[in-house]
Each structure stands twice: as structure tokens, then as C-alpha cells.
Amino acid sequence: MINNMISQEEYKLRRQKLSKSIDEGVLILSGNTSYIRNHDVEFDFRQNSDFWYLTGFNEPNAVLVMTFNPAIEYILFVEPYDVNYHIWLGERAGIEGAINNFMADKAYPLNEINNIIPEIITEFNNIYYRNGSNSNIDSIINEYSNSNLRSVTGSRGNYNLRKNDVIESTSIIDPIPFISHLRLYKSDNEIELIKNAINISKTGFEHILNILRPGINEYEIQTELEYQFRKNGSRYNAYPSIVASGGNACVLHYINNNSSLNDDEFILIDAGAEYENYASDITRTYVVSNNINPIKQTIYDIVFDAQQKAINSVKPGSTLSSIHKIALEILIQGLIDIKILKGSIDEIIEMDLYKEFYMHGTSHWLGLDVHDTSPYTINEKEIILEPGMIFTVEPGLYFSNRSSYSDKNQVLSGTGVRIEDDILVTENGHINLSTDISYR
């Protein structure tokens, strides 16, 4: 698969940006391998998101090597073209494709790794590699770094060396934080891909509203939802769909999806289509029928108010913690108003009394991963929101059958409400990318 919306020039630009954020050295990054489901049946392949971000290369077992000296040399190790593979499973890019279609400066077959990578790493003090990501490369790097002391002339990286200084030759540095920071800022093309994923998700949610009724099973809803995803261009979910009726909604990552819907309860659907490896992440809580207890509707209204006001606060310069604080205080005030919590907002927060009903954060980054791996702090300081960042806003309230409050109030026992949207920070504020998906 070649991503038609992200050009190879854009992947090249990402590699160039990465080179400016790290010191001279060599970066080694492994793509994902194929995984066995059972016996000789493999799971569908999904590329490692960091590898995809820098290459757009979607075949298993590939390895990226980049040298910064200071010019960039971009090398791919790939499975070579194979006639039998072509007969049974289809095309591979091969060596020529890696160069011609993916702009590699050089490409080699995978079986050359043990010969070529040792030659490359001897030229650099800094090796950017995450230990544990590839057992073969682990062995190559560990053997080299543990056994070599050498004389170094001049200066490299963070070191200022005099002629004939002798130092430990290799620093192993995890490159993922550097890549994750780049992934915070979405390009126009990335934003369009995420919008496409959200629009596909919309088709599923809108369809579900037409079939909700008491007696239907959660897995039937999941099937109908994901059929719409596939029909409209998403081959895969961004994550396993959560279709949680009644008390199942109080299990935050419930995926059994095997209960029948009942009258006088909510159905919480947390699902998102993936489009060309970019995720959407939407949650809606719908009534199964119009026969809903008024106190349950009040809980929904509290969550909706908290979510909308938190979203309205998003702008450059704000933070995810400030957005969380707005949502949290509105949730708490709502519970005070209906006499579920007692005391002041500050007291309730200080004593964590709200956590029986709201035990998770309000936001996470969104991108190639549904919980995108970008950092939340840099040098122990919280990330300040800037244009191009995309994240979720998803407050909720949960009244588990096991909670102490539910023992006293059987009406709310087994009620969970969460509402989630995907938010883009813009120059002048924000755009709610998923606001067109029906809330009720």
C-alpha cells in the first residue's frame, strides 16, 4: 500500500525535520513483523506507526537506517522480490521499489543486515535505536557497544574531544521521543486523512441510530457499525469497538459486546474507523428507547455540558490539564446539584471523592495511533497547545453496580455516559472535527 495523500516528498521532509532535532549519528528503526494468529494463519499486517511516519513503507520486517553526518543518507532493508511470494501473496516492492517508489538512497535485502549495519555504526558515536525492538539488531549493537573502546580525533555529537582522547565509543539513544514530538504537529494532509476517518465513522454512528431498540444485541450493533466503516473506505478499525449497554458502559474498555439492550438504559458506543493508518476516536451515548428515567437523562446532560464547555476552551496557549479541569469542575458541580456529592468543588477534588464516578483523564493525542505516542510534557513542563495538534475531549460519569453509591440508588446503578470528540487546534481557536456526528 502506498499512501496516495502523503507524498514521498512529505516523508522526506519528516526525515529532514528529525535530522534537525538530533545530533550527528545513525538511526535504526524496525518496522513491524507479521504475527501468527494460529497455526499457519497470520493476523492482518499493520505497520509500526513510527516506521510508517518516516517511510510510508507498508511491508513487514523492513528496517530503516538513516545516517546524519550531517547530510542524510536514507537506507532501507527490505524483503527482496520473490517469484514464489508473488504467486502466492502478491507484489513486493523489492530493492528497486524501495529506491524508485520510496526514495531510499540505498536499499539492501534483509539478509544483508548482519554485514552492513556493523560497518555503518562503527562510523558514529551516537546510535539512535530502541533496545528490544529487533532481537537481531539488539545483538549487533550490544556486541559492538560492549566491546569497543577506540581513539577519536576531533569532536562529534555532544562530545568535545581532544586528539587521542579515548572514550566509550557508543551512546545508545532512544529515538522514539524525538519522532513522537514531530508527530504532535499534523500536516494539512494528515488532517485531511483524520477528517476522512471521522467522516467514515459518522456513517456508522448515523446508521446505528436507525436500528437501536430493546432486544437487539451489542454484537449486532458492532457488526452494523463496522460494516459501514468497511463499505465507506476503512479497511480496519482504529481500535476494538466498545458497544456497551447498561452497566457494561461502566467498564471503560469493555469489548465483550455480547449483551442484549434493555428499555430505560443507555448504549455507549466508543468506536472509530482507521483511514490509511490514521485514527478517529468517537464516543456517543444514546438512549435505547424514549423511556429513559429523568435522573439518567440529567446525568447525560451534565456530561454533555462538561464536554462542550471544555471543548469551547480550546485555543493555542491552553493545555490539556486546563481542559480537564474545566470538564472536571462541571461534572462535580452537576453531581453536587443533584446531591450525589457533598462539599465544595475544591474539597471534593482534594479528597478524590469524584473518582468513584469519573476515574480517567479527559484528553489524549490522536494521529497514527488512537492514543498517539506524542509526549504530554517536555523537560517536566506540560505541552502548550499549538495549531496542528489533534486530541480528544471525552469526559464521562459512571455508576457501577459495584460502587457504594449504586447500593443506595438503584435507579442509577449500572449507568455509564461518555461523550468524545476529536479536536484540532487552529490559529484562532479550534475545530471540532466530529461535531456532525449526532449526539442524541
C-alpha positions as CSV (number, residue, x, y, z in Angstrom):
1,M,0.0,0.0,0.0
2,I,1.3,3.4,-1.0
3,N,-0.4,6.4,0.8
4,N,-1.8,8.5,-2.0
5,M,-2.5,11.5,0.2
6,I,1.0,11.7,1.8
7,S,3.6,12.2,-0.9
8,Q,7.1,10.8,-0.7
9,E,8.3,14.4,-0.6
10,E,6.4,14.8,2.7
11,Y,8.0,11.7,4.2
12,K,11.4,13.1,3.1
13,L,10.5,16.4,4.8
14,R,9.8,14.5,8.0
15,R,13.1,12.8,7.9
16,Q,14.8,16.2,7.4
17,K,13.0,17.6,10.4
18,L,14.1,14.6,12.5
19,S,17.7,15.2,11.5
20,K,17.5,18.8,12.9
21,S,16.3,17.6,16.3
22,I,19.0,15.0,17.0
23,D,22.8,15.1,17.0
24,E,25.0,13.5,14.4
25,G,24.8,9.8,14.4
26,V,22.9,6.8,12.9
27,L,19.2,6.0,13.4
28,I,18.0,2.4,13.2
29,L,14.2,1.8,13.2
30,S,12.5,-1.6,12.7
31,G,9.1,-2.0,11.1
32,N,6.6,-4.5,12.4
33,T,6.8,-8.2,11.6
34,S,4.0,-10.5,10.6
35,Y,2.3,-12.2,13.6
36,I,0.7,-15.7,13.7
37,R,-2.9,-15.9,14.7
38,N,-3.0,-19.6,14.9
39,H,-1.0,-22.4,13.1
40,D,-0.2,-21.0,9.7
41,V,-2.7,-18.2,9.7
42,E,-1.4,-14.7,10.1
43,F,-3.0,-11.6,11.5
44,D,-3.6,-8.7,9.0
45,F,-0.4,-6.7,8.9
46,R,-0.3,-3.2,10.4
47,Q,3.0,-1.2,10.1
48,N,4.7,0.3,13.1
49,S,3.4,3.9,13.2
50,D,6.8,5.5,13.7
51,F,8.2,3.5,10.8
52,W,5.3,4.5,8.6
53,Y,5.6,8.1,9.7
54,L,9.1,8.3,8.3
55,T,8.8,6.0,5.3
56,G,5.3,5.2,4.1
57,F,6.6,1.7,3.6
58,N,4.0,-1.0,4.4
59,E,5.7,-4.3,4.2
60,P,6.7,-6.5,7.1
61,N,10.2,-7.0,8.5
62,A,11.7,-3.9,6.9
63,V,14.4,-1.9,8.7
64,L,15.2,1.8,8.2
65,V,18.7,3.2,8.7
66,M,19.5,6.9,8.4
67,T,22.8,8.5,8.9
68,F,23.3,12.2,9.8
69,N,26.8,13.2,9.0
70,P,25.4,16.0,8.8
71,A,23.9,15.1,5.4
72,I,21.2,12.5,5.5
73,E,21.6,9.1,3.9
74,Y,18.3,7.0,3.9
75,I,18.7,3.3,3.6
76,L,16.0,0.6,3.6
77,F,16.5,-3.1,4.3
78,V,13.5,-5.0,2.7
79,E,12.4,-8.4,1.6
80,P,13.6,-8.9,-2.0
81,Y,11.4,-9.7,-4.9
82,D,10.5,-13.4,-4.9
83,V,8.7,-15.3,-7.6
84,N,7.0,-17.7,-5.3
85,Y,5.9,-15.0,-3.0
86,H,4.4,-13.2,-6.0
87,I,2.5,-16.3,-7.0
88,W,1.0,-16.9,-3.5
89,L,0.7,-13.5,-1.9
90,G,1.3,-10.8,-4.5
91,E,3.7,-7.9,-5.1
92,R,6.6,-6.8,-3.0
93,A,8.4,-3.5,-3.5
94,G,11.8,-5.3,-3.5
95,I,15.1,-3.5,-3.8
96,E,14.2,-1.5,-6.9
97,G,10.8,-0.4,-5.5
98,A,12.4,0.7,-2.2
99,I,14.6,3.1,-4.2
100,N,12.2,4.1,-7.0
101,N,8.9,4.3,-5.1
102,F,10.1,5.2,-1.6
103,M,13.1,7.5,-2.3
104,A,15.6,5.3,-0.5
105,D,19.2,6.4,-1.3
106,K,20.2,2.7,-1.0
107,A,18.3,-0.5,-0.4
108,Y,19.5,-3.9,0.5
109,P,17.9,-7.3,1.1
110,L,17.2,-8.1,4.8
111,N,19.7,-10.9,4.9
112,E,22.5,-8.3,4.4
113,I,21.8,-6.6,7.8
114,N,24.4,-8.5,9.7
115,N,27.1,-7.5,7.2
116,I,26.1,-3.8,6.5
117,I,24.8,-2.4,9.8
118,P,28.1,-3.2,11.7
119,E,30.0,-1.3,9.1
120,I,27.7,1.7,9.4
121,I,27.6,2.0,13.2
122,T,31.4,2.0,13.5
123,E,31.4,5.5,12.0
124,F,29.3,7.1,14.7
125,N,29.3,7.7,18.4
126,N,25.6,8.1,18.7
127,I,23.3,5.3,17.7
128,Y,19.6,6.1,17.8
129,Y,17.9,2.8,18.5
130,R,15.3,1.5,20.9
131,N,16.7,-1.6,22.6
132,G,14.3,-4.6,22.4
133,S,12.7,-3.6,19.1
134,N,14.6,-6.2,17.0
135,S,16.5,-9.1,18.5
136,N,18.9,-9.4,15.7
137,I,19.8,-5.7,15.7
138,D,19.9,-5.8,19.5
139,S,22.7,-8.3,19.2
140,I,24.6,-6.4,16.6
141,I,24.6,-3.1,18.6
142,N,25.2,-4.7,22.0
143,E,28.2,-6.6,20.7
144,Y,29.6,-3.5,19.2
145,S,28.9,-1.1,22.1
146,N,30.1,-3.5,24.8
147,S,33.4,-4.5,23.2
148,N,34.8,-1.3,21.7
149,L,37.0,1.4,23.0
150,R,38.7,3.5,20.4
151,S,40.7,6.6,19.8
152,V,38.6,9.5,18.5
153,T,40.0,12.6,16.8
154,G,38.0,15.9,16.7
155,S,34.5,16.5,18.0
156,R,31.3,14.6,17.5
157,G,27.8,15.0,18.8
158,N,27.7,16.1,22.4
159,Y,31.4,15.3,23.0
160,N,34.3,17.8,22.7
161,L,37.3,15.6,22.3
162,R,41.0,16.3,22.0
163,K,43.1,14.3,19.7
164,N,43.8,10.8,21.0
165,D,41.2,11.1,23.8
166,V,39.9,7.6,24.4
167,I,36.2,7.2,25.4
168,E,33.4,4.6,25.4
169,S,32.7,4.6,21.7
170,T,28.9,4.3,21.6
171,S,25.9,6.1,23.1
172,I,22.6,4.3,22.6
173,I,19.8,6.8,22.5
174,D,16.1,6.0,22.2
175,P,14.9,7.8,19.0
176,I,11.1,7.4,19.7
177,P,10.7,10.6,21.9
178,F,12.2,12.6,19.0
179,I,9.8,11.1,16.5
180,S,6.9,11.3,18.8
181,H,7.4,15.0,19.3
182,L,7.3,15.5,15.5
183,R,4.1,13.6,15.4
184,L,2.4,16.2,17.6
185,Y,2.1,18.6,14.7
186,K,-0.2,17.4,11.9
187,S,0.4,18.5,8.3
188,D,-2.6,19.6,6.2
189,N,-2.5,16.1,4.5
190,E,-2.6,14.3,7.9
191,I,-5.5,16.5,9.0
192,E,-7.4,15.5,5.8
193,L,-6.8,11.8,6.5
194,I,-8.1,12.1,10.0
195,K,-11.1,14.0,8.7
196,N,-11.7,11.2,6.3
197,A,-11.5,8.6,9.1
198,I,-14.0,10.7,11.1
199,N,-16.4,11.1,8.2
200,I,-16.4,7.3,7.7
201,S,-17.1,6.8,11.4
202,K,-20.0,9.2,11.0
203,T,-21.7,6.8,8.6
204,G,-21.6,4.0,11.1
205,F,-22.9,6.1,14.0
206,E,-25.7,7.6,11.9
207,H,-26.7,4.1,10.8
208,I,-26.9,2.8,14.4
209,L,-29.4,5.4,15.3
210,N,-31.8,3.8,12.8
211,I,-31.7,0.4,14.3
212,L,-31.5,0.9,18.1
213,R,-34.2,-0.9,20.0
214,P,-34.7,-3.0,23.1
215,G,-33.7,-6.6,22.5
216,I,-31.0,-6.1,19.9
217,N,-27.6,-7.5,20.9
218,E,-24.5,-5.4,21.3
219,Y,-22.6,-7.5,18.7
220,E,-25.3,-6.8,16.1
221,I,-24.7,-3.1,16.6
222,Q,-21.0,-3.7,16.3
223,T,-21.5,-5.6,13.1
224,E,-23.7,-2.9,11.5
225,L,-21.3,-0.2,12.6
226,E,-18.2,-1.8,11.3
227,Y,-19.9,-2.8,8.0
228,Q,-20.5,0.9,7.4
229,F,-16.8,1.5,8.1
230,R,-15.8,-1.1,5.5
231,K,-18.4,0.0,3.0
232,N,-17.2,3.6,3.1
233,G,-13.5,3.0,2.7
234,S,-12.0,2.0,6.1
235,R,-10.4,-1.5,6.0
236,Y,-9.7,-1.6,9.7
237,N,-10.9,-0.1,13.0
238,A,-8.6,2.3,14.8
239,Y,-9.2,0.1,17.9
240,P,-11.6,-2.6,19.0
241,S,-15.2,-1.2,19.1
242,I,-16.8,-0.7,22.5
243,V,-20.5,-1.3,22.3
244,A,-21.6,-1.2,26.0
245,S,-25.3,-1.2,27.1
246,G,-26.4,-0.5,30.6
247,G,-23.9,-1.4,33.3
248,N,-21.3,-2.6,30.7
249,A,-20.7,1.1,30.0
250,C,-19.0,1.3,33.4
251,V,-16.2,-1.0,32.1
252,L,-14.1,1.6,30.4
253,H,-12.6,-0.7,27.7
254,Y,-15.5,-3.2,27.5
255,I,-15.2,-5.3,24.3
256,N,-17.2,-8.4,25.0
257,N,-20.1,-6.8,23.1
258,N,-22.5,-9.7,23.9
259,S,-25.4,-8.4,25.9
260,S,-29.0,-7.5,24.8
261,L,-30.2,-4.0,25.1
262,N,-32.9,-3.1,27.5
263,D,-35.5,-0.4,27.9
264,D,-34.6,2.5,30.2
265,E,-30.9,2.3,29.6
266,F,-28.1,3.9,27.6
267,I,-25.9,2.4,25.0
268,L,-22.3,3.7,25.0
269,I,-20.5,3.3,21.6
270,D,-16.8,4.1,21.5
271,A,-15.5,3.3,18.1
272,G,-13.5,4.8,15.2
273,A,-12.6,4.0,11.7
274,E,-8.9,4.0,10.6
275,Y,-8.1,5.5,7.2
276,E,-4.7,5.0,5.6
277,N,-3.4,4.3,9.1
278,Y,-4.8,7.4,10.7
279,A,-7.3,7.0,13.5
280,S,-10.5,8.5,14.6
281,D,-11.9,8.1,18.1
282,I,-15.6,8.9,18.7
283,T,-17.9,8.1,21.7
284,R,-21.6,8.7,21.7
285,T,-24.1,7.6,24.4
286,Y,-27.6,7.1,23.1
287,V,-30.9,6.1,24.7
288,V,-32.1,2.7,23.7
289,S,-35.7,4.0,23.7
290,N,-37.5,7.1,24.7
291,N,-38.5,5.5,28.0
292,I,-35.5,6.8,30.0
293,N,-35.6,7.8,33.7
294,P,-35.2,11.6,34.1
295,I,-32.3,11.2,36.5
296,K,-30.4,9.3,33.9
297,Q,-31.1,12.0,31.4
298,T,-29.8,14.5,33.9
299,I,-26.5,12.6,34.1
300,Y,-26.3,12.7,30.3
301,D,-26.9,16.5,30.3
302,I,-24.2,17.0,32.9
303,V,-21.6,15.1,30.8
304,F,-22.6,16.9,27.6
305,D,-22.4,20.3,29.3
306,A,-18.9,19.5,30.7
307,Q,-17.7,18.2,27.3
308,Q,-19.0,21.2,25.3
309,K,-17.6,23.8,27.7
310,A,-14.2,22.0,27.8
311,I,-14.1,22.0,24.0
312,N,-15.0,25.7,23.9
313,S,-12.0,26.5,26.0
314,V,-9.5,25.0,23.4
315,K,-7.2,27.5,21.8
316,P,-3.4,28.0,21.3
317,G,-1.8,28.5,24.6
318,S,-4.2,26.3,26.6
319,T,-3.2,22.9,27.9
320,L,-4.8,19.5,28.2
321,S,-4.8,19.8,32.0
322,S,-6.7,23.1,31.9
323,I,-9.3,21.5,29.6
324,H,-9.5,18.6,32.0
325,K,-10.0,21.0,34.9
326,I,-12.9,22.7,33.2
327,A,-14.7,19.4,32.5
328,L,-14.0,18.0,36.0
329,E,-15.4,21.0,37.8
330,I,-18.6,21.0,35.7
331,L,-19.0,17.3,36.4
332,I,-18.5,17.8,40.1
333,Q,-20.9,20.7,40.3
334,G,-23.5,18.7,38.5
335,L,-23.2,15.9,41.0
336,I,-23.4,18.4,43.8
337,D,-26.6,19.9,42.3
338,I,-28.3,16.5,42.3
339,K,-27.0,15.7,45.8
340,I,-24.7,12.8,44.8
341,L,-21.6,14.7,46.1
342,K,-21.4,17.0,49.1
343,G,-18.9,19.8,49.8
344,S,-17.1,22.3,47.7
345,I,-15.5,21.6,44.4
346,D,-12.0,22.1,45.8
347,E,-12.6,19.8,48.7
348,I,-14.0,17.1,46.5
349,I,-11.0,17.3,44.2
350,E,-8.5,17.4,47.1
351,M,-10.1,14.2,48.6
352,D,-10.6,12.5,45.2
353,L,-14.3,11.9,46.0
354,Y,-15.2,12.3,42.4
355,K,-13.1,9.4,41.3
356,E,-15.9,6.9,42.1
357,F,-17.8,8.4,39.2
358,Y,-15.0,9.8,37.0
359,M,-11.7,8.0,37.1
360,H,-10.0,8.8,33.8
361,G,-8.5,11.8,32.1
362,T,-10.3,14.0,29.6
363,S,-7.9,14.0,26.7
364,H,-5.3,12.1,24.7
365,W,-3.4,12.8,21.5
366,L,-4.8,11.4,18.2
367,G,-3.0,10.5,15.0
368,L,-1.4,7.4,13.6
369,D,-2.2,5.7,16.9
370,V,-5.6,6.2,18.6
371,H,-3.6,7.0,21.8
372,D,-0.9,8.8,19.8
373,T,2.5,8.5,21.4
374,S,3.4,12.2,21.4
375,P,4.6,13.4,24.8
376,Y,2.5,15.3,27.3
377,T,5.4,17.0,28.9
378,I,8.9,18.2,27.8
379,N,11.5,18.8,30.5
380,E,8.8,18.2,33.1
381,K,6.8,21.1,31.6
382,E,3.3,20.5,30.2
383,I,2.9,20.8,26.4
384,I,1.3,24.1,25.4
385,L,-1.3,23.6,22.7
386,E,-0.3,24.9,19.2
387,P,-2.0,24.9,15.8
388,G,-1.9,21.5,14.1
389,M,-2.3,19.4,17.3
390,I,-5.2,17.0,17.4
391,F,-6.6,15.4,20.6
392,T,-9.8,14.1,22.1
393,V,-12.1,15.5,24.7
394,E,-14.1,12.8,26.5
395,P,-15.5,13.3,30.0
396,G,-17.8,10.8,31.5
397,L,-19.8,9.7,34.6
398,Y,-20.1,6.1,35.7
399,F,-22.3,4.4,38.3
400,S,-21.0,0.9,38.5
401,N,-23.1,-1.9,40.1
402,R,-20.2,-2.3,42.5
403,S,-20.0,1.3,43.6
404,S,-21.1,2.4,47.1
405,Y,-23.4,5.0,45.7
406,S,-25.2,2.5,43.4
407,D,-26.0,0.4,46.5
408,K,-28.1,3.4,47.7
409,N,-29.6,4.5,44.4
410,Q,-30.8,1.6,42.3
411,V,-32.1,3.9,39.6
412,L,-28.6,5.0,38.5
413,S,-26.9,1.6,39.2
414,G,-25.4,0.3,36.0
415,T,-25.4,3.7,34.2
416,G,-22.5,5.0,32.2
417,V,-22.2,8.1,30.0
418,R,-19.2,9.2,28.0
419,I,-19.1,11.7,25.1
420,E,-16.0,12.1,22.9
421,D,-15.0,14.3,20.0
422,D,-11.8,14.9,18.1
423,I,-10.4,18.4,18.3
424,L,-8.0,20.3,16.0
425,V,-6.2,23.3,17.4
426,T,-6.2,26.2,14.9
427,E,-4.6,29.6,14.7
428,N,-7.7,31.3,16.1
429,G,-9.0,28.6,18.4
430,H,-10.2,25.1,17.4
431,I,-12.3,23.0,15.2
432,N,-14.4,20.1,16.5
433,L,-13.8,17.6,13.7
434,S,-16.5,15.2,14.8
435,T,-19.3,17.6,15.8
436,D,-21.5,16.5,12.9
437,I,-21.9,13.0,14.4
438,S,-25.3,13.1,16.2
439,Y,-25.1,13.4,20.0
440,R,-28.7,12.2,20.7
